[in-house]
Amino acid sequence: MFRTSVKRTFSYLFKAILLLVVLLALPSLAYALGLSTSSIFSSAFQQQVQSAESADTITVEGTVSSDSAGKPLPGVSVLLKGTKRGTTTDKQGHYSLEVSAEREQILSFSFVGYETREVPVQGREKIDVTLKKEVTEMEDVVVVGYGNQRRQDLTGSVSSISAADIQNESVTSPDQLLQGRVAGVRVTRNSGAPGGGSTVRIRGVSSLRAGNDPLYVIDGLPVGGGSSPDQNPLSLINPQDIVSIEVLKDASATAIYGSRGANGVVLITTEQGGGNTRVDFEAKYGISNVRKKLDLLNSNEFITLANEAVVNNNNEDNNPGNDEPLIFDPGGSYPDTDWQEEVFRSAPQQSYQLSLTGGGEGTQYAISANFLNEEGTLIGSGYRRGSFRINFNKQVSNRFTIGNNLIVSRANYDLIESGGRGLSGIVNGAIQIPATVPVKDENGNYVFQTENRNSVQRDNPVASALEKTRTSNRFRGLGTIYAEYMLAEGLEARVSLGGNLGYRKQNFYAPITTLQGQQNESVARVSTRQDFRWTNENTLTYENEFSGLHALKLLTGFTLEKGTNESLRGASSGFVTDAFEYNNLNAGESPNNPASGASTSTLASYLGRVNYGYDDRYLITLTGRVDGSSRFGAGNKYGFFPSAALAWRISNEPFMQEQNLFSNVKLRLSYGITGNQEIGNYAAIAQLANSQVTFGDRIAVSIHPGSLANEDLSWEKTTQYNVGLDMGLVNSRINLTADAYYKKTTDLLLIQRVPRYTGYSQFLDNIGSTENRGIEVSLNTQNVTGNSFSWNTSVNFALNRNNVVRLSDGQPLIVGTPISYATGNNFRIIREGGSIGEFYGYVYGGVYADQEAIDNVPAAPESAQPGDPYLKDISGPEGEPDGQIDGNDRTVLGNAFPDYTIGFTNNFAFKGFDFTVFLQGSIGNDVLNMNTLRLETARGFMNQTTDVLNRWTPDNQNTDIPRADRTRNGAAQNAMRAISSRLIEDGSYLRLKNVTVGYTLPVDWVSTFGARSLRIYGSALNLFTITNYEGYDPEVNTYSNLGNMGTDYGTYPKSRTYLMGIKLGF
């Protein structure tokens, strides 16, 4: 009896689980394949989940149909609200369900792709229902240049980030929202500093000297872009104000921006308001910690290394009679300072957001204010930002509308020294100063010098971080006023005037308590910069449909822009007191010469676009823009940038109407030419320069020509081809977008050398070309769409291959500036047939294990000893090894560009709970870790990583870490200081970027205290990173420029952050 009961229980449990799986995963697929859902589910419902029948019941029946087509909908779920009783509609959309007649009942009708509808029974026995189709991904409206379109009508490559994606992210700058969420967009955070900049690249790098940053357009106002906080307009915008981000990638989408569209366009749209008045408040608080610390030698380990280096140096054959005493007394007592612990901290951050939105009777408004206070994980660093936004529009009449968009933001940065190429920098000091050195001496004064004899004096990182003043105060205002007038039905004119104002003031002061201050009797610097750019845009749009088959939309316009900037800087040293800091440069005994500058640029443009669609099946887009820029030569100030695109909505063809698997299939093809004008404002004309000459006790200033003019200087031009496929399956529960592209950039703006006898060395010219080709895939799925539980997934994948096609005279460019300790030349090579991202240097051979190993290396010098490092002889003047280590032995060592990038997001919702997991990765890129040059010298001057514990000794010969030695012979020293494969590391990583868990309280709970909504959430950012990179973080770009990309030296490390927040709506 017991076994029978258990068996029956498991049978019911198995049936229930099986039913749950079927309900969650198969209804839409069954319908799409033409199966009868009623036969599958209706009996199951009735047998498994219906409760005992009541004597007082009525049978409710009816038909469920679509409100747009009026067709019956089979497979619709019909549930009795508050119970598990229900059924599904049959092929004719018919349903029948018994309900209690004694109390009020509500029927809930739900179907994938349609809005859920609830209908009271009210004693009726027949209830016919129409369901309204949801706005699907293919039908939503996306912003494009100078307008918007239904996604299903797009002919170009456009990716979007929705408001829902933005709300789930706890970032401080909108550019961080792009990372890992858009296929073909690579975002690299240059450092982990609060408010730090990011490098954004769309479909690779095309230019060698002009800009590679995308154009940013905020609420219709073009504002340019850049990778540093000074240049990046997004760094001062509150991400919570944004409702959508569109990324325009191919020429069909970007050609409307002409000379600024070659690197892609990012369109930012902020909240516009409308509907009932709503007040929303959000507050969040978090703690950040450095993601990892380097494993460095402690005091005892360093003492052993330093003394061993002295002993080995004394025993070298080339140092006869050398008897240098040991650095440390083996029996002495020394500090054991953890410098990383001294400079890193747990850093709090807090953010508050208040917004008011609403409208009525032709009025819409959205007002918001935000304050962010973020301390850095390095002591002395921080970021504070306050922003205010107001968007307003008023429909004055049926034809006339006016409005404005305004964003005002102020930010204050507490900066610290990082990166650099010498001994300066907080991170450099923390990882290079030995543990034997205390932060302060017994008198409480900062220690600036290591305990080692003859060591280089360097600043104390704690003193530098806490005592120096290094601030940057920035203000930015972005605003547009506009008017729209309906001239006739379908014909609208729009006029707008926008302004972009930026102001920056940087202050620096090194007091006498720092090494820099002691060496210069305190130092002060002040600089300011002001930028203003106004934009006037005038467009005329005509839109109409003819005969129910033809859809036409025309756009034409004229725009004017003018930008100006002014800068001023001054410096002084020799202050007798620190009381003034940077506020009184005249108080310094040694003022530096001040410097100032100003520049102006203008842009005049004509633009036009034609969108035509036939029978919602065949689409064509033609775009053209003429730009005239003041930056180019007299004969090439104007350029024409056209594009054409075709799209075929295969899913709307008659032969596709008999199937239900594909809800959308669209094939896209585009071609176009865009430009790049991001060079100096006066690069095409001859410029004057000044210099100083001393005559006795008098300084004379001379004015002379500084550069050659080039009246033929013209735009860089990027020709791009794109083929794309948009596909929706199972009522758009599965949406796939795939693109393949080829883009070639010609007329590169590069330096052309000229003979010295001309009085000049170079000028700017249009020479060379590059190309990028790649594939992008995005997949969005609605895995589960139940009323109580939902789950959707987004995956994106992109690969890009970069190639240099032609350079001036075919000669490679050697670029990239190494740190001062490194020997040799630059570390990057740009060559025909290669990639812009290639690293260049020597191949590290390891260390000589013994004398036999030395004898087996033809290029080994006579002074070589076991345990010495060496470089490989791989070539010579004739292309073969020649027994010499010289420039001929340099070769390509790696590539800063990844093989591919990925992003993976899962969103779960169960009743009031929501859960988001977001992973992002970069695979196949290399990093030049120049920290290794300092941290693996094994000389006993600076601290080292624990890798040197595996250094060569007579008892440990199987290693690539050289023996400890104070001086080394010349060849060994060159091998240790050269840019070589020893410094190249795999920078691939997969990062758990964001995990968010939230709970939204039921409406009837929060309504008791007058609220509309209340959500509580917690987030973990950068929770873990899977990587083989041995530095702080593989996502690095220390110097934030093309020539030095992919390098790491003293970079501000990324942090791991835990946040808690609350959102309250009224």
Secondary structure as the mmCIF struct_conf table of DSSP 4:
data_model
#
loop_
_struct_conf.conf_type_id
_struct_conf.id
_struct_conf.beg_label_comp_id
_struct_conf.beg_label_asym_id
_struct_conf.beg_label_seq_id
_struct_conf.end_label_comp_id
_struct_conf.end_label_asym_id
_struct_conf.end_label_seq_id
HELX_RH_AL_P HELX_RH_AL_P1 PHE A 2 ALA A 25
BEND BEND1 LEU A 26 LEU A 26
HELX_RH_AL_P HELX_RH_AL_P2 PRO A 27 ALA A 32
TURN_TY1_P TURN_TY1_P1 LEU A 33 GLY A 34
HELX_RH_AL_P HELX_RH_AL_P3 THR A 37 THR A 37
HELX_RH_PI_P HELX_RH_PI_P1 SER A 38 SER A 42
HELX_RH_AL_P HELX_RH_AL_P4 SER A 43 ALA A 44
HELX_RH_PI_P HELX_RH_PI_P2 PHE A 45 VAL A 49
HELX_LH_PP_P HELX_LH_PP_P1 GLN A 50 SER A 54
BEND BEND2 ALA A 55 ASP A 56
STRN STRN1 THR A 57 SER A 66
TURN_TY1_P TURN_TY1_P2 ASP A 67 ALA A 69
STRN STRN2 PRO A 72 PRO A 72
TURN_TY1_P TURN_TY1_P3 PRO A 74 GLY A 75
STRN STRN3 SER A 77 LEU A 80
TURN_TY1_P TURN_TY1_P4 LYS A 81 GLY A 82
BEND BEND3 THR A 83 LYS A 84
STRN STRN4 GLY A 86 THR A 88
TURN_TY1_P TURN_TY1_P5 LYS A 91 GLN A 92
BEND BEND4 GLY A 93 GLY A 93
STRN STRN5 HIS A 94 SER A 100
BEND BEND5 ALA A 101 ARG A 103
STRN STRN6 ILE A 106 SER A 110
TURN_TY1_P TURN_TY1_P6 VAL A 112 GLY A 113
STRN STRN7 TYR A 114 TYR A 114
STRN STRN8 ARG A 117 PRO A 120
TURN_TY1_P TURN_TY1_P7 GLN A 122 GLY A 123
BEND BEND6 GLU A 125 GLU A 125
STRN STRN9 LYS A 126 LYS A 126
STRN STRN10 VAL A 129 LEU A 131
HELX_LH_PP_P HELX_LH_PP_P2 LYS A 132 LYS A 132
STRN STRN11 LYS A 133 LYS A 133
HELX_LH_PP_P HELX_LH_PP_P3 GLU A 134 GLU A 134
TURN_TY1_P TURN_TY1_P8 GLU A 137 GLU A 139
BEND BEND7 ASP A 140 ASP A 140
STRN STRN12 VAL A 141 VAL A 144
TURN_TY1_P TURN_TY1_P9 GLY A 145 TYR A 146
STRN STRN13 GLY A 147 ARG A 150
HELX_RH_3T_P HELX_RH_3T_P1 ARG A 151 ASP A 153
BEND BEND8 GLY A 156 GLY A 156
STRN STRN14 VAL A 158 ILE A 161
HELX_RH_AL_P HELX_RH_AL_P5 ALA A 163 GLN A 167
TURN_TY1_P TURN_TY1_P10 ASN A 168 ASN A 168
BEND BEND9 THR A 172 SER A 173
HELX_RH_3T_P HELX_RH_3T_P2 PRO A 174 LEU A 178
TURN_TY1_P TURN_TY1_P11 GLN A 179 ARG A 181
BEND BEND10 VAL A 182 VAL A 182
TURN_TY1_P TURN_TY1_P12 ALA A 183 GLY A 184
STRN STRN15 VAL A 185 ARG A 189
BEND BEND11 ASN A 190 ASN A 190
BEND BEND12 GLY A 192 ALA A 193
TURN_TY1_P TURN_TY1_P13 PRO A 194 GLY A 195
STRN STRN16 SER A 198 ILE A 202
BEND BEND13 ARG A 203 GLY A 204
BEND BEND14 LEU A 208 ALA A 210
HELX_LH_PP_P HELX_LH_PP_P4 ASP A 213 PRO A 214
STRN STRN17 LEU A 215 ILE A 218
TURN_TY1_P TURN_TY1_P14 ASP A 219 GLY A 220
STRN STRN18 LEU A 221 GLY A 224
BEND BEND15 SER A 227 SER A 228
TURN_TY1_P TURN_TY1_P15 PRO A 229 GLN A 231
HELX_RH_3T_P HELX_RH_3T_P3 PRO A 233 LEU A 236
BEND BEND16 ILE A 237 ILE A 237
HELX_RH_3T_P HELX_RH_3T_P4 PRO A 239 ASP A 241
STRN STRN19 ILE A 242 LEU A 248
BEND BEND17 ASP A 250 ASP A 250
HELX_RH_AL_P HELX_RH_AL_P6 ALA A 251 THR A 254
HELX_RH_3T_P HELX_RH_3T_P5 ALA A 255 ARG A 260
TURN_TY1_P TURN_TY1_P16 ALA A 262 ASN A 263
STRN STRN20 VAL A 265 THR A 270
BEND BEND18 GLY A 275 ASN A 276
STRN STRN21 ARG A 278 VAL A 290
BEND BEND19 ARG A 291 ARG A 291
STRN STRN22 LEU A 296 LEU A 296
HELX_RH_AL_P HELX_RH_AL_P7 SER A 299 ASN A 314
TURN_TY1_P TURN_TY1_P17 ASN A 315 ASN A 315
TURN_TY1_P TURN_TY1_P18 ASP A 317 ASN A 318
BEND BEND20 ASN A 319 ASN A 319
TURN_TY1_P TURN_TY1_P19 PRO A 320 GLY A 321
HELX_LH_PP_P HELX_LH_PP_P5 GLU A 324 LEU A 326
BEND BEND21 ILE A 327 PHE A 328
TURN_TY1_P TURN_TY1_P20 PRO A 330 GLY A 331
HELX_RH_AL_P HELX_RH_AL_P8 TRP A 339 VAL A 343
STRN STRN23 PHE A 344 PHE A 344
STRN STRN24 ALA A 347 GLY A 360
TURN_TY1_P TURN_TY1_P21 GLU A 361 GLY A 362
STRN STRN25 THR A 363 GLU A 375
BEND BEND22 THR A 377 THR A 377
STRN STRN26 LEU A 378 LEU A 378
TURN_TY1_P TURN_TY1_P22 ILE A 379 GLY A 380
STRN STRN27 GLY A 382 GLN A 395
BEND BEND23 SER A 397 ARG A 399
STRN STRN28 PHE A 400 ASP A 414
BEND BEND24 ARG A 421 LEU A 423
BEND BEND25 GLY A 425 GLY A 425
HELX_RH_AL_P HELX_RH_AL_P9 ILE A 426 GLN A 432
BEND BEND26 ILE A 433 ILE A 433
TURN_TY1_P TURN_TY1_P23 ALA A 435 THR A 436
BEND BEND27 VAL A 437 VAL A 437
BEND BEND28 VAL A 439 VAL A 439
STRN STRN29 LYS A 440 LYS A 440
TURN_TY1_P TURN_TY1_P24 GLU A 442 ASN A 443
BEND BEND29 GLY A 444 GLY A 444
HELX_LH_PP_P HELX_LH_PP_P6 ASN A 445 ASN A 445
STRN STRN30 TYR A 446 TYR A 446
HELX_LH_PP_P HELX_LH_PP_P7 VAL A 447 VAL A 447
BEND BEND30 GLN A 449 GLN A 449
BEND BEND31 GLU A 451 ASN A 452
TURN_TY1_P TURN_TY1_P25 ARG A 453 ASN A 454
HELX_LH_PP_P HELX_LH_PP_P8 SER A 455 GLN A 457
HELX_RH_AL_P HELX_RH_AL_P10 PRO A 461 GLU A 467
STRN STRN31 THR A 469 ALA A 488
TURN_TY1_P TURN_TY1_P26 GLU A 489 GLY A 490
STRN STRN32 LEU A 491 ALA A 510
TURN_TY1_P TURN_TY1_P27 ILE A 512 THR A 513
BEND BEND32 THR A 514 THR A 514
HELX_RH_AL_P HELX_RH_AL_P11 LEU A 515 ASN A 520
TURN_TY1_P TURN_TY1_P28 GLU A 521 GLU A 521
STRN STRN33 VAL A 523 PHE A 546
TURN_TY1_P TURN_TY1_P29 SER A 547 LEU A 549
STRN STRN34 HIS A 550 SER A 573
BEND BEND33 VAL A 576 VAL A 576
BEND BEND34 ASP A 578 PHE A 580
HELX_RH_3T_P HELX_RH_3T_P6 GLU A 581 ASN A 583
HELX_RH_3T_P HELX_RH_3T_P7 LEU A 585 ALA A 587
BEND BEND35 GLY A 588 GLU A 589
STRN STRN35 SER A 590 PRO A 591
HELX_LH_PP_P HELX_LH_PP_P9 ASN A 592 PRO A 594
STRN STRN36 ALA A 595 TYR A 614
TURN_TY1_P TURN_TY1_P30 ASP A 615 ARG A 617
STRN STRN37 TYR A 618 SER A 629
TURN_TY1_P TURN_TY1_P31 SER A 630 ARG A 631
BEND BEND36 PHE A 632 PHE A 632
TURN_TY1_P TURN_TY1_P32 ALA A 634 GLY A 635
BEND BEND37 LYS A 637 LYS A 637
STRN STRN38 TYR A 638 ARG A 649
HELX_RH_3T_P HELX_RH_3T_P8 ILE A 650 ASN A 652
BEND BEND38 GLU A 653 GLU A 653
HELX_RH_3T_P HELX_RH_3T_P9 PRO A 654 MET A 656
TURN_TY1_P TURN_TY1_P33 GLN A 657 GLU A 658
BEND BEND39 ASN A 660 LEU A 661
STRN STRN39 PHE A 662 ASN A 676
BEND BEND40 ILE A 679 ILE A 679
TURN_TY1_P TURN_TY1_P34 ASN A 681 ALA A 684
BEND BEND41 ILE A 685 ILE A 685
STRN STRN40 GLN A 687 PHE A 695
TURN_TY1_P TURN_TY1_P35 GLY A 696 ASP A 697
STRN STRN41 ARG A 698 SER A 707
TURN_TY1_P TURN_TY1_P36 GLU A 711 ASP A 712
STRN STRN42 GLU A 716 LEU A 729
TURN_TY1_P TURN_TY1_P37 VAL A 730 ARG A 733
STRN STRN43 ILE A 734 THR A 746
BEND BEND42 ASP A 747 ASP A 747
STRN STRN44 LEU A 749 ARG A 753
HELX_RH_3T_P HELX_RH_3T_P10 ARG A 756 THR A 758
TURN_TY1_P TURN_TY1_P38 GLY A 759 GLY A 759
BEND BEND43 SER A 761 SER A 761
STRN STRN45 GLN A 762 ASN A 766
STRN STRN46 SER A 769 THR A 785
BEND BEND44 ASN A 787 SER A 788
STRN STRN47 PHE A 789 ARG A 806
HELX_RH_3T_P HELX_RH_3T_P11 SER A 808 GLY A 810
HELX_LH_PP_P HELX_LH_PP_P10 GLN A 811 PRO A 812
STRN STRN48 LEU A 813 VAL A 815
TURN_TY1_P TURN_TY1_P39 SER A 820 TYR A 821
STRN STRN49 THR A 823 THR A 823
BEND BEND45 GLY A 824 ASN A 825
BEND BEND46 PHE A 827 PHE A 827
STRN STRN50 ARG A 828 ILE A 830
TURN_TY1_P TURN_TY1_P40 GLU A 832 GLY A 833
BEND BEND47 GLY A 834 GLY A 834
TURN_TY1_P TURN_TY1_P41 ILE A 836 GLY A 837
STRN STRN51 GLU A 838 GLY A 841
STRN STRN52 TYR A 842 TYR A 842
HELX_LH_PP_P HELX_LH_PP_P11 VAL A 843 VAL A 843
STRN STRN53 TYR A 844 VAL A 847
BEND BEND48 ASP A 850 ASP A 850
HELX_RH_AL_P HELX_RH_AL_P12 GLN A 851 ASP A 855
TURN_TY1_P TURN_TY1_P42 ASN A 856 ASN A 856
TURN_TY1_P TURN_TY1_P43 PRO A 858 ALA A 859
TURN_TY1_P TURN_TY1_P44 GLU A 862 SER A 863
TURN_TY1_P TURN_TY1_P45 PRO A 866 GLY A 867
STRN STRN54 PRO A 869 LEU A 871
TURN_TY1_P TURN_TY1_P46 PRO A 877 GLU A 878
BEND BEND49 GLY A 879 GLU A 880
BEND BEND50 GLY A 883 GLY A 883
BEND BEND51 ASP A 886 ASP A 886
HELX_RH_3T_P HELX_RH_3T_P12 GLY A 887 ASP A 889
STRN STRN55 THR A 891 ASN A 895
BEND BEND52 ALA A 896 PHE A 897
BEND BEND53 ASP A 899 ASP A 899
STRN STRN56 TYR A 900 PHE A 910
TURN_TY1_P TURN_TY1_P47 LYS A 911 GLY A 912
STRN STRN57 PHE A 913 ILE A 923
BEND BEND54 GLY A 924 GLY A 924
STRN STRN58 ASP A 926 ASN A 929
TURN_TY1_P TURN_TY1_P48 MET A 930 MET A 930
HELX_RH_AL_P HELX_RH_AL_P13 ASN A 931 LEU A 935
TURN_TY1_P TURN_TY1_P49 GLU A 936 GLU A 936
BEND BEND55 ARG A 939 MET A 942
STRN STRN59 THR A 945 THR A 945
HELX_RH_3T_P HELX_RH_3T_P13 THR A 946 ASN A 950
STRN STRN60 THR A 953 THR A 953
TURN_TY1_P TURN_TY1_P50 PRO A 954 ASP A 955
STRN STRN61 ASN A 956 ASN A 956
BEND BEND56 ASN A 958 ASN A 958
BEND BEND57 ASP A 960 ILE A 961
HELX_LH_PP_P HELX_LH_PP_P12 PRO A 962 ALA A 964
BEND BEND58 ARG A 966 THR A 967
HELX_RH_AL_P HELX_RH_AL_P14 GLY A 970 ARG A 977
STRN STRN62 ALA A 978 ALA A 978
STRN STRN63 SER A 980 SER A 980
HELX_RH_3T_P HELX_RH_3T_P14 SER A 981 LEU A 983
STRN STRN64 ILE A 984 ASP A 986
STRN STRN65 TYR A 989 THR A 1000
HELX_LH_PP_P HELX_LH_PP_P13 LEU A 1001 PRO A 1002
HELX_RH_AL_P HELX_RH_AL_P15 VAL A 1003 VAL A 1006
HELX_RH_3T_P HELX_RH_3T_P15 SER A 1007 PHE A 1009
TURN_TY1_P TURN_TY1_P51 GLY A 1010 GLY A 1010
BEND BEND59 ARG A 1012 ARG A 1012
STRN STRN66 SER A 1013 THR A 1027
BEND BEND60 GLY A 1031 TYR A 1032
BEND BEND61 PRO A 1034 PRO A 1034
TURN_TY1_P TURN_TY1_P52 THR A 1038 TYR A 1039
BEND BEND62 ASN A 1041 ASN A 1041
HELX_RH_3T_P HELX_RH_3T_P16 LEU A 1042 ASN A 1044
TURN_TY1_P TURN_TY1_P53 MET A 1045 GLY A 1046
STRN STRN67 THR A 1047 ASP A 1048
BEND BEND63 TYR A 1049 GLY A 1050
HELX_LH_PP_P HELX_LH_PP_P14 THR A 1051 LYS A 1054
STRN STRN68 SER A 1055 GLY A 1065
#
